[in-house]
Amino acid sequence: MSVRPALVVALVAFVVRVALIVAIPENYSMDAYQRWAGREHLLVQAWLPATQSLLFFVDVLGGGILVARLLLSAVAALACGAGASLAAAFGTPRSAWLFLPVALFSPFLTWSTVPYQEGTFLALLLGGLALALRTPTPTPRGLLLADLVIGGLALVRYEGWPVVLLYVAWRRDLRAGAALWGMGLWALVKSLGLLQPHLASPIDYADWAGLSHRFDPADYLKSWVDWAGDLFYSGALLFTVLGAGGVWLAFREGRRGVGLLVLIWLGQLVAVAGWMAGLETATLRMQVVSGVVAGIFGAAMAGRIWDQVGIALRSALGVGILAFCAAAFYGAYETARISVWSVHWEVELIETMESCEGCVYLVKPRARFGTRNRHDACEVLQGLGGLVVGRDFFCETWDWPIDEARITHEARWKKGGYVLSERGAAAPEEAPDAPNPVDPDPAGL
């Protein structure tokens, strides 16, 4: 199997992600704010540490959020290269090239350039499978490397644990037990209490908290309708339809690993079902992992079609692919832009606070926005720039200690903007009264 197409796909995927970062350089969305705010720690909230470790090492080396975003984009590009290799393994050599639209899949672009887990998860999942399937008879050393890569999934997301177990069962070799290293390491860390989670805010990030009291069947059904809409508009439906044909032909030809990847895809849908119940809504992020996995089989099928049609149809397909990639980039750009716009009051406040040397602010934040209206602007202040609560500012609404003696300025949210004042000075005229635009989660926060 030639590695050239996979390298080209990975390079293009990285360049396009860099272009998105140049267009939208700000960090965005709540989990990303929380992870960046906790960049000095390996464990944040209840999340597993793999993705956070990348931010930790960026911070140790003195890098900022742009360096972190470039690193995360490089990790996602590795996932794209591995996905191209898998598409060729299940289809034809041409299928690797036709994985490019999946590499530029709009939700994947959006969430793999900021501190979210999808890029890391897919890099380990697809990278491990590509190593295990890269030749008809992999070497023991190659399989060991595949086992170790797959084992890292256990440190990214808990839905990676069943994937690891499926993989070990598929390998049918005691040596595949090496893939259990991540699960074993995490069990050891937890049992010995070696890492305590850092809370960059008191906001509860546990999606399952109070689920028995919040769950509503009608709302849950509506969320699935919204999810189906996202499936269509994101392009993931096209991957799924083509992928069904790719799965059928790969099964007929006896390609290795087909059943394993299908089970992984089904498992991701089960994970989405639970995730959707916890969030009480559908988000574009829910399309990423299942969409990319379906896209592997979709690219496999597209490669077969490409090999059997004439030059005219190939030209039409090429134009369609370019149009899909352009639309995907625009969709990712718009999602990121809307997310950044939704906190433009906080962006302006950060600029003011950071330009005030030696100032310590007491902030009364804009509240009740983001997922389930549970977030507030103090999270945004920490996640966008270099401000740290307790050092550069205090949050009035958080039940955390406030050092009144250090406070020099106040920033209080009023409808329409933040009202700034110095401690001891007369309060300035309030910002013009305007509705407080509660963010309806346009970016799938």
N, C-alpha and C positions, 0 to 999 in steps of 0.2 A: 504494500500500500504506500503510495507516494505521500510524503509529508509536505510537499510544496503547496498544494491547495490549502491545507490546514493552516500553514504559516501565513499565507496571503490573507485568508479569512480573518485570522487573529490580528494581523497588522491593520487591516481595514477597520475592524471592529474597534481597535484601540484609537485609531486616528479620528474616527467619527465621534467617539466618546470625548476625546480631547476637544473637538469642535464644540460639543455641547457644553463642556466646562467653560470654554472661552466665551460662549454666548451667554451662559448663566453661571457666573463664578461663585455665587453665594451657595452656602449649604441650604438644604431645605427639608422640611417635614419633621414631625415630632420625634420619631425614633432616632433620626439622624442628629437632631439637636441634643438629645439625651446622651447619645454615644460620644459625640464630640465634647460635650461638657464634662464627661467622665474619662477623657483621653489619658489621664494620668493613672488610670486603673485598668487592670486586666478583666475585671468583672463588674458589670454595670446592671442594675436592676436584677431581674431574674433571667437574663439572657446568658446563653453559653458564651465562652470567651474567644472563640476562634476569630471572628470578625473584629472584635474589640482589640485583640492583640495587635492587629495591623495598625490601628490608631495609636495604641500605646507606644509601639516602636517608632512611629512617625514623630510622636511628641518627644520621646527620649532623644531622637536625633535632631531635634530642634525644628522640625517641619511644621507647617501650618495646615489649614484645611485644604488648600489647593494641592499640596503634596499628597495629602491623604486621599483626595479624590482621584488624583492621577494613579496612585497605587491601587486603589480599588478598581479603577478602569482597566489597569493591566491584568489584575486577577480575572476580571470578567472576560478580557480578551483571550486569556488562556482557556477559559470555558468554551469560548467560541471556536477556537482551534480544535479542541477535543471533540466538540459537537460535530464539526465538519468531518473529522476522522470517523466518527461513528456513523454518520450519514453514508459515507462511502462503504463502510463495513456492511450496512444493511441494504445498500442499493448498488450503484455503479460508481466508478471513479468520478464521473461528472457530478454526482450527488454532493461531493464535498464542496464544490464551487457553489452549488445551489443552496447550501446552508446559509449563505450570506444574508438573505432576508430574515432568517431566524436570528442571526447574530445582531441584526439591527432592529429587531422586534421592539416596537415602541415602549411597552412597559418594562422590558428588559433594559433598554437604554436608560429610561428614567431612573430606575432604582439601583442600577449597578454603578452609577457615578457618584453616589452619596453613601454615607455609612449605613447601609442596609445589608442584610445577610444573603440576599439572593445570589449575588455574584460569587461569593465565597462558596456557597452551597453547590452551585452548578459547576464551579471549577473543580472541586473535589469529586463530585459525583461523576461528571462526564470525563474528567481526567483519569480517574481510576478505571472506569469502564473501557475507555479507549486503550489504556495500557493492557487490560486483560484481553481485549479482542483485536489487538493490532495485527496479529498474525494468526493463521489457522492453528498453529501449535506454539503458543507463547512459551518462552523459556522460564525455568523456575525463578530466576532472578527477576525477570519482568513481572511475573505473577506476584512475587513478594512485594515489589514496588507498588503494584496495583492494590494489593491488600492494605498496605500502609496508607496509601492515599485515600482509599474508601473509608478506612477507619477514622480519618479526620472528620467525617460527617457528624460523628457523635458529639463533636465539640462546636458545631455550628448551630444546629436546630434539633430539637428533640424528635421531630419527625424523621430525622436522619437515622435514628436508632433502629427502627424496623427495616430501613433500607440496608443497613449493615448486616442485619440478621438474614435478610433475603439473599444478599450477596454471598454470605458464608454458606448458606444452604445450597445455592446455585453452584458454587465451586466444588462441593462434594469432595473436599480434601482437608484433612486435619490441619495442614499447614496454613489454610485460609483463616485459622483462628487468630493469626496476626492482625486481622482486620478489627478485632475486638479491643485493640489497644486504647482507642479513644474512650470507649465506654468504661474500660477498667481504670484509666487514668482519672476520669471524672468521678467515678465512684470512690476512688482513693482520696481525691481532693475534698470531696464533700464529707466523707466519713471522718477525716482528720481535721476538718475545718480550716484548711490551708488558705482558702480565699473567701473573704467576706464581700458580699455585693455592695458596691458603692451606689448610693442614691443621690443623683445630681439634683433631684427635686423630690418633694413629698407626694407628687402625683402618682397614683396607683397605675402601673403599667401592666398589671396582671389582667389579661383579657377575660379570664375565666372567673374573676372575682364577682361574687353575687349573681352568677349566671342563673341559678335556679329561680331567683326572684325576677330576673330581667327578661327571661326568654319568652317570646311571644310567637306562636306558630304563624300567624298572619304576617308579621314583620319578617320572619325567617323566609317564608315563601317569596315575599317581595324581594328580599335580598338575592335569592336565586334567580329571579327574573332580571334583576339588575346585573347579576353576574353573567347571565346569558347575553345581555346587551353588550357588556364589555368584551365577551368572547367574540362577538360579531365585529364590533367596531375596531377592536385592536388588531384584527387579522388572525387571531388564534384559531378561529373557526376554520379558516382555509387550511392551516397546518393540520388540524384534526381530521378534516375530510380527506385530504391527500394522505395523511398518515395512516388512515384506516386501510387504504390500498397498499401502502408500503408495508404495513404489518402483515397483511394477508400474503403478499408475494414473498416476504422474507421467511414467513413460516413455511410456505410451500417449498422453498429452496433449502430449508434446514439451516438457516443462518444462526450462528451461536449468539446467545444472549437476548434473542427477541422476547421470549417469555419473561425474562427478568425485567427488561425495560418496560414492558407493558404493565407488569405488576407494580413497578415503581410509579408509573404514571397514574394508575388507579389509586395507589396509596396517597399520592399528592392530592387527588380529588377528595379523598376522605379527610385529609388534613385541612383542606380548604373548608370543608363542611363544618368542622369544629371551629376553625378560625372565624368563619362568618357568624356563627352563633355567638362567639365571644365578643366580636366587634359590633354586632347588631347591624351590620351593613356590608355591602360588597365594595371592594376597592380594586383598582387596576393592578395593584401588587399581587392580587390573588391569581392573576393570569400568568405570572412570570414563569415559575418552575414547570407547571404542567404544560404551558404553551411551548416552552423550549424543548421539552421532552417529546411532545407531539411533533414539533418541527423537525426533529431528527428523522422520524419516519416520513414526514412530509417531504423533506429534501431527498430522501431515498427514492420516493415515488416520482418526484419531479425529475430526478436524474434519469430514470427509466423512460419517462415520457420524452425527455429531451433527445435521448438516443434514438427514438423511433419516429420522430417527425422530421419534415423537410426544413429547408433553410427559411422559408417564409414564416412558418409557425415558430421556429426558433427565434427569429427576429422579433415577432410579436411577443413571445414569452420574455425575451430580453428587455423590451420596452416596459412590459408589465412589472418585471422585477425591479427595474430602476425606479418606476413610479411608486411601487410599494415601499422601497427604501427611503425615497424622498418624503413620502407621507409619514412614514414611521419616525423619521427625524423631526419633522414638523410637529407631530403629536407629542413626542418627548419634550421638545422645546416648549410647547404651549403648556404642558402639564407642569414643568419646572417653573416657567414664568408666572403662571397663576399662583403657584405655591409661594413663590418669593413675593409676589404682589400682595398676597393675603397678609403678610407681616411687614408691609412697608412702613407702618408707624414705628415698629420696633427697630427696623433698619435705620431710620432717621434718629431715633433715640440713642442707638448704639454709637452713631457718629458723634453725637453731642457729648455723650458720656466719655468716650475714648479721647476726645479732644480736650477734655477738662483735666489738666494734670493735677494729681493729688486729690481729686474730688471723690467723695463716696456718696452714693445716692441711696435714698429710700424710695423704692418703686412700688406704687400701687398699680398692679398690672391689668391690662385688658384680659378678660377671662371668658370662659365658656366658649371655646372654639376647638376645632380639631375633632378627632374621633370621639363620639359620645359627648362632645362638649365638655370634656374633662380637663382640658389643658389651659395653660395661661401663658402670658407673655414673658414671665420671668424665665421660663424654660427656653424661650426663643433668644433672650438676651445672652444666655450662656452658650447656646448652640450655634450662634452665628459668628460670634467674634471671640475675643480673648477674655471677656469679662467672667468673673467668678463670684458667685454669691458668697457673702461672708467676707470677701476681700475688697471687691470693687463696688458692691452694692448689696443692699438687703431688700428682701421681698416682704412687703407688709402683710400679705395674705398667707404667707407660709408660717406654719407653727415652728419656726426655727428661731434661735436667739438673735436679737437685734442689738447691736452696740450703738446706742443712741449718741454716745459721746463722739463717735467717729463720723457721723453723718453730717455732710456739708450742704447737700442739695436734696431736693425731692422731685420726683416725676410721678404725676398722678394722672391716670387715665380718665379723661372726660370724653363724652360722646363727640367724636370728630378728631381726637388727637391727644397728645400728652401735654399736660400743663406743667411747666418747669418753674422751680423757685429755689432760692437759696434759703437755708435755714436761718431764721431770724429776720428775713426780709419780708416785705409786704408781698402778698400773693399777687401775681400778674393777672391780667384779664384772661378769663377762661377762653379756651378754643371755641370757635363757633359751634353751636349745637347742631349735630347731625346724627343720623341713625348710626348705631354701632353695627357694622356689617358682620354678623356672625358668619364665619367661614363655613359654607356647606360642604367642606371637605372635597373641593374640586380636584385636588391632586391625589386623592386616595391616601390621605394621611393615616 
